[in-house]
Amino acid sequence: MSTRNAINVPTVPFGEYNISRLIMGDNPIYGYSHFNQLLSEHQREANTSDQVMATLRRAEEVGINAWQNTLTERSAADLQRYRDEGGAIHYFCLSGGGNWYEDPSLIDEAARHGPIGMAPHGSGVAGRCLKENRLGHLRDILKRIRNTGAMVGLSVHNPRLIDIAEAEDWDIDYYMTALYYLEGAQKEFERKFGYPPLGEIYLREHRDRMCRIIRNTAKPCIVFKVLAAGRTINSKDRIREEFGFALNNIKTSDVLLVGMYQKFNDQLGENAATVADLCRA
């Protein structure tokens, strides 16, 4: 029996596509570790172009059929090389930081790379528009995505933005939903202690609120920060528990977005097998 058949990650309809319930992110590939500069540099050094090709091939082997990444010169080159070598993984595009906020014309350039869906960054674009009361600007960005022909995504860290988008019936095909609201956690820390935390804060109770919102929208969601940016991966049992929480508290039409790092073990194969088993259960 082949590896793909043995794991058999289920797929769900996502627009006109069928997308695996576990898809791959790019943070560990391109050194966005959410820990410190040393780990980020280690990740960037380990993930040569050849290693990225091997990672993408492994993803498809185990039934993961979509990759979401932040569009940069490097990630675009890797994506094109993979396609040139016969890879067929679906591509979801996330804007880099605030660049679409500053220059929405970059959306048209991103569309040339053939994403099936595009979303402005959850903090650098969408969250910034929310804080600066520029939701009209955000909606213009989403309209520009619509005009490219790609599915329109909205990446959200602050769940209040989904409440607004739902109440006003924004023209969106899917949400990207963070289970942890990092900026909100930092503010709670500062209110309690009077000084900023050293690093990112992940509050468990934030997951419950976001999951309620995910269940209450009919739109499919790409759910991220499932493993708290690597803070809950110290054992296979813990990883299974985190995946189980997410799958049990979102819709069956939603998918999990997880960054995976192949340097020390086969995270793609192990995580795919866990998600497939939990979905069967």
C-alpha positions in Angstrom: 0.0 0.0 0.0 1.4 3.4 -0.9 2.1 6.1 1.7 -0.6 8.3 0.3 -3.3 5.6 0.5 -2.1 4.5 4.0 -2.6 8.1 5.3 -5.5 9.3 3.2 -6.0 12.8 4.5 -9.7 13.6 3.7 -10.5 16.6 1.5 -13.4 19.1 1.6 -14.9 21.3 -1.0 -13.2 24.7 -1.0 -14.7 26.9 -3.8 -14.3 24.8 -7.0 -11.4 22.8 -5.5 -11.1 19.9 -3.0 -8.6 20.8 -0.3 -7.0 18.5 2.2 -8.1 19.1 5.8 -4.4 19.7 6.7 -2.5 22.1 4.5 1.1 23.3 4.8 2.2 26.8 5.9 5.6 28.4 5.3 6.8 29.9 8.6 9.3 27.2 9.4 10.4 27.0 5.8 11.4 30.6 5.5 12.4 31.4 9.0 9.4 33.0 10.7 9.9 31.0 13.8 7.8 33.2 16.3 10.5 32.3 18.9 13.8 34.1 18.3 16.4 35.2 15.7 18.6 32.1 16.2 15.9 29.6 15.4 14.7 31.7 12.5 18.2 31.8 11.0 18.6 28.0 11.6 15.3 27.4 9.7 16.4 29.6 6.8 19.7 27.9 6.5 18.3 24.4 6.6 15.6 25.1 3.9 17.6 25.4 0.7 15.7 25.3 -2.5 16.4 21.6 -2.9 15.0 21.0 0.6 11.9 23.0 -0.1 11.3 20.8 -3.2 11.7 17.7 -1.1 9.3 19.1 1.5 6.6 19.9 -1.1 7.0 16.4 -2.7 6.6 14.8 0.7 3.5 16.9 1.4 1.8 15.6 -1.8 2.9 12.0 -1.0 1.0 12.1 2.3 -2.1 13.7 0.8 -1.5 17.3 1.7 -2.5 19.1 -1.5 -2.2 22.8 -0.6 0.5 25.2 0.5 -0.1 28.7 1.8 2.9 31.1 1.9 3.7 34.7 2.1 4.7 35.9 -1.4 8.4 36.9 -1.6 11.0 36.7 -4.3 12.3 33.5 -2.7 8.9 31.8 -2.2 7.8 32.7 -5.7 11.0 31.1 -7.1 10.5 28.0 -5.1 6.8 27.7 -6.2 7.8 28.1 -9.8 10.6 25.6 -9.6 8.2 23.1 -8.0 5.7 23.5 -10.8 8.3 23.3 -13.4 9.4 19.9 -11.9 5.8 18.6 -12.1 4.4 19.5 -8.7 0.7 20.1 -8.6 0.1 21.4 -5.1 -2.5 24.2 -4.8 -1.2 27.6 -3.8 -2.9 30.1 -1.4 -1.2 33.5 -1.3 -0.8 35.6 1.8 0.4 39.2 1.5 3.7 40.0 3.1 3.3 42.2 6.2 1.7 45.5 5.2 2.8 45.7 1.6 -0.7 45.4 0.2 -1.8 48.1 2.6 0.8 50.5 1.2 0.5 49.4 -2.4 -2.6 47.5 -3.4 -1.3 47.2 -7.0 1.0 44.5 -5.7 -2.1 42.3 -5.6 -2.1 42.2 -9.4 1.5 41.1 -9.4 0.8 38.3 -6.9 -2.1 37.1 -9.0 0.4 36.3 -11.8 1.7 33.4 -9.7 -1.6 31.6 -10.1 -2.9 31.3 -6.5 -6.3 29.7 -6.0 -7.0 32.1 -3.1 -5.4 35.4 -1.9 -5.7 37.1 1.5 -4.3 40.3 3.0 -2.1 39.7 6.0 -4.0 39.3 9.3 -2.0 41.9 11.3 -0.1 43.9 8.8 -3.1 44.7 6.6 -6.4 43.6 8.0 -5.6 44.2 11.6 -4.0 47.6 10.8 -7.1 48.7 8.9 -9.2 47.7 11.8 -7.1 49.7 14.3 -6.9 52.7 12.1 -10.6 52.7 11.3 -9.8 52.2 7.5 -12.2 49.3 6.8 -13.1 51.0 3.5 -9.5 50.6 2.4 -9.6 46.9 3.5 -12.7 46.3 1.4 -11.1 48.0 -1.6 -8.2 45.6 -1.2 -10.6 42.6 -1.1 -12.4 44.0 -4.2 -9.0 44.1 -6.0 -8.5 40.5 -5.1 -11.9 39.6 -6.5 -11.0 41.3 -9.8 -8.0 38.9 -10.2 -10.4 35.9 -10.4 -8.8 34.2 -7.3 -10.9 33.3 -4.3 -11.1 36.2 -1.8 -9.7 35.4 1.7 -9.6 37.5 4.8 -6.9 36.7 7.4 -8.0 37.6 10.9 -6.2 37.7 14.3 -8.7 39.9 16.1 -12.1 38.0 16.0 -14.0 41.3 16.1 -13.1 41.8 12.4 -15.0 38.6 11.5 -18.0 39.9 13.5 -17.9 43.1 11.4 -17.4 41.3 8.0 -20.3 38.9 8.8 -22.7 41.6 10.0 -22.0 43.7 6.8 -21.9 40.6 4.5 -18.6 41.4 2.9 -17.8 39.7 -0.4 -15.4 37.0 1.0 -15.0 33.4 0.0 -13.0 32.2 3.1 -11.5 33.3 6.3 -8.1 32.6 7.7 -8.6 32.4 11.5 -5.9 32.5 14.2 -6.7 30.5 17.2 -4.6 32.8 19.4 -5.0 36.6 19.3 -1.4 37.6 20.1 -1.9 41.4 20.2 -4.8 41.0 22.5 -2.8 38.7 24.8 0.0 41.2 24.9 -2.4 44.0 26.0 -3.8 41.8 28.7 -0.3 41.0 30.0 0.6 44.7 30.0 -2.6 45.7 31.9 -1.9 43.0 34.5 1.8 43.6 35.0 2.4 47.1 33.8 5.2 46.2 31.3 5.4 44.4 27.9 6.1 40.6 27.8 9.3 39.1 26.6 8.1 37.5 23.4 4.7 36.3 22.2 1.9 35.3 24.6 -0.6 32.6 23.8 -3.7 32.5 25.9 -5.7 29.3 25.8 -9.1 31.0 26.3 -8.7 32.9 23.1 -9.2 29.6 21.2 -12.7 29.2 22.5 -13.9 32.6 21.2 -12.4 32.1 17.8 -13.8 28.6 17.5 -17.3 29.9 18.3 -17.0 32.4 15.5 -15.6 29.8 13.1 -18.6 27.6 13.8 -21.1 30.5 13.4 -19.9 31.5 9.9 -21.0 29.5 6.8 -17.8 30.4 5.0 -15.0 27.9 5.1 -12.0 28.8 7.3 -8.3 28.1 7.1 -7.5 27.7 10.8 -3.9 28.6 11.8 -1.8 28.8 15.0 -3.2 25.4 15.8 0.0 24.3 17.6 0.7 27.8 19.1 3.6 28.4 16.7 5.4 25.2 17.9 4.8 25.7 21.6 2.7 22.5 21.9 4.8 19.9 20.0 6.9 18.3 22.8 5.1 14.9 22.4 3.0 13.1 19.9 0.2 12.9 22.4 0.2 16.6 22.9 0.1 17.2 19.2 -2.8 14.9 18.8 -4.6 16.7 21.6 -4.1 20.0 19.9 -5.3 18.8 16.5 -8.2 17.1 18.2 -9.3 20.3 20.0 -9.2 22.2 16.7 -11.1 19.6 14.6 -13.7 19.0 17.3 -14.4 22.8 17.6 -14.5 23.9 14.0 -16.7 23.0 11.1 -16.2 19.9 9.0 -15.8 22.2 6.0 -12.7 23.9 7.6 -9.0 23.0 7.2 -6.0 23.3 9.4 -3.0 25.3 8.3 0.2 24.1 10.0 3.9 25.0 9.4 6.0 21.9 9.3 9.8 21.5 9.6 11.4 18.4 8.1 14.9 18.9 9.5 14.7 16.4 12.4 11.7 14.2 11.7 8.9 13.6 9.2 6.5 16.2 10.6 4.5 16.1 7.4 3.9 12.3 7.5 3.2 12.2 11.2 0.8 15.2 11.3 -1.0 14.0 8.2 -1.5 10.5 9.8 -2.8 12.1 13.0 -5.3 14.4 11.2 -6.5 11.5 9.0 -7.0 9.3 12.1 -8.8 12.0 14.0 -11.1 12.8 11.0 -12.0 9.1 10.7 -12.8 9.0 14.5 
